[in-house]
Amino acid sequence: MLIRDATADDLAAITAIYAHHVRVGTGTFEETPPEHAEMAARIARVQDAGWSWLVAEAEGVVLGYAYFNQFRDRSAYRYCAENAIYVRDDVRGQGVGKALVEVLLERATACEFRQMLAVIGDSENVGSIGLHVSLGFRQAGVLKAAGLKFGRWVDVVFMQRALGDGDRTAPP
């Protein structure tokens, strides 16, 4: 499996993977899958900021993708990143997501982020929660019934991991 930066050639696969999660999952709170142009714009915003949007590929097939960006736009958040990971349903549980997040952590640290957050849709999303725990994330809080999807209330789980020196030193 190869982890690499996403390119325009990956757009159709990325859009299809995300559309599946929007239609059947609670990991995202979007309810209508975005079109190709919107996904292209999202990728461009992340990459143009100097952050990473990655794909996992095997034998020329995109298995999943992940990215990080600044947690919020306000300047005080400039050292806090948020990640997102989406994997094809037929390869879940095979290490694709973990491999993607491992590279995201390295890249975010290189971009001088000091914290990485995972904002996980659904407290029942044991796969994503377990993946993050295995990489040193700790639960930072739960927003109960924060969203309504598929006719049920869905929690949001916040997980956090320090990067580099974390809060032990002030940034340069």
N, C-alpha and C positions, 0 to 999 in steps of 0.2 A: 504494500500500500504506500502510495506517495502522497505526502501533504505538501501542497503548493498554493501560491497565490491564485485566486480566482481570475479568470480572464473572460472576455466577451463570449468566447466559445462555450463557457459553462452556464450561460444565462438560462437556457432552456431547462437544463437539469436542475439548477438551483430553484427556478420558479416551480417546477413540477414537485420537487421535494417539499417545498414550503406549502404549496397548495394542498397537498395531502394532509399535512399537519393542521392546516387551517380547517379543512373539511371534517376531519375525524378526531382531532386531538384537542386537549385542553392546555397544552404546553404554550400555546399562543392564544391571546384573547382576540385576535382578529377573527372575523366571521365570514369575510368575503376574501377569497384569494386575490392578491394583487396581480395585475397584468405584467407582462415582460418589461414594459417601459418603466413601471414603478420599481420593479426589482432592480433594473439597471441603474436607476437613479439612487437607490439605497446603497448599492455596491459602490457606486462612484463617490457618494458622500463619505463613506468610510475610508476608501482608498485615497481620496483626495486630501483627507485630513492627515494622512501618513499612518493610518492604523491598518490592521490586517483583516482581510476577508479571505478565508482559506477554503480550499476544497480538499477532500480525501478522494483519491482516485486509485482504481485498480484495473489494470488491463484496458485503460482508456475510458472507463466508466466512472462517473462521479457517484460516490457512495454517500456523501454527506457534505455539509459545509458548516463553517463557524466563523464568527467575527467578533471583534470587540470595538467598542467606541467609548467615548467619555460618558459616564453615567448620566449626567445632566449637563445642560448647556452653561449653567452659571460658572463663573470663573473659580469659585472655591472648590468645585469638583474636578479641577484640572488634573488631579493625581489619582482619580478614582475611575476605573474602567468597569464596564458591564459586558458580559459575554452572552452570546446566543449560539446554540448548536442545534442543528437539525440533520437527522440521518434518515436515509431511506428505510422504510419499514422492514424490508426483507433482510437487512444487515444489522438491525438493532441488537445490542448485546454482544457484538463481536469485536469491540474495541475501537470502532471507528470514532465515536464521539470522544473517547478518552485521548486518542492520538491527536485529534484536532485541538482539544483544550490544552494539552501539554505544550503544543507549539504556540497557542495563543498566550499562555502564561509567559513564555520566553519572550515573545514579541512585545507584549505589553510592558514587561519589565524593561526591555531595551528602549521603549518609548518613555521611560521614566514614570510610569504609573506606579503607585505605591499600594493600591488596593484593587482587587478584582472582585466584582459582585456577580452573582448569578441570581437573576430574578426569575424564579421557576413557577410557571403556571401549574397549579394543582398540587396540593399537598399529598395527593395519591400518586404523583409522578415519581415512583421509587427508582426508576432507571436513572433519571437525571439527578435526583438527590444523591443516589449512591455513587454515581460517577464523580460528582463534585466532592463528596466526602473522601473518596479514594485518592483525590488529588490535594487534600489538605484543607478544603473549604469547611467552614463550620456554620451551622445555622445561626443567623443573625436576627431572625424574626419571622413571623407569619402574619399576613394580612388576611383575616378570616372573611370569607364570602365577599371578596373584592371584585369578582366578576360574575356575570351570569352567562353561561354558555351551554347550549344543548338542554336548556330548561332546568339547569341546576346551578346552585351557587358554587363558585370555585375559589379556593384559597390561592394566595401567592406566597411562596416561600422565598425569603431572602437568605442567601448564603454568601459568605465572605472569606477571602483569603488575602493575607498580606503578600506583597511582591517586594523583592529586594529588601531594603531596610524597613519597609513598612512605615510605622510611625515612630521608630526608634531614633531617627534623625530627621532634621529638616531638609527638604529638597534643596538642590543647589540654586 
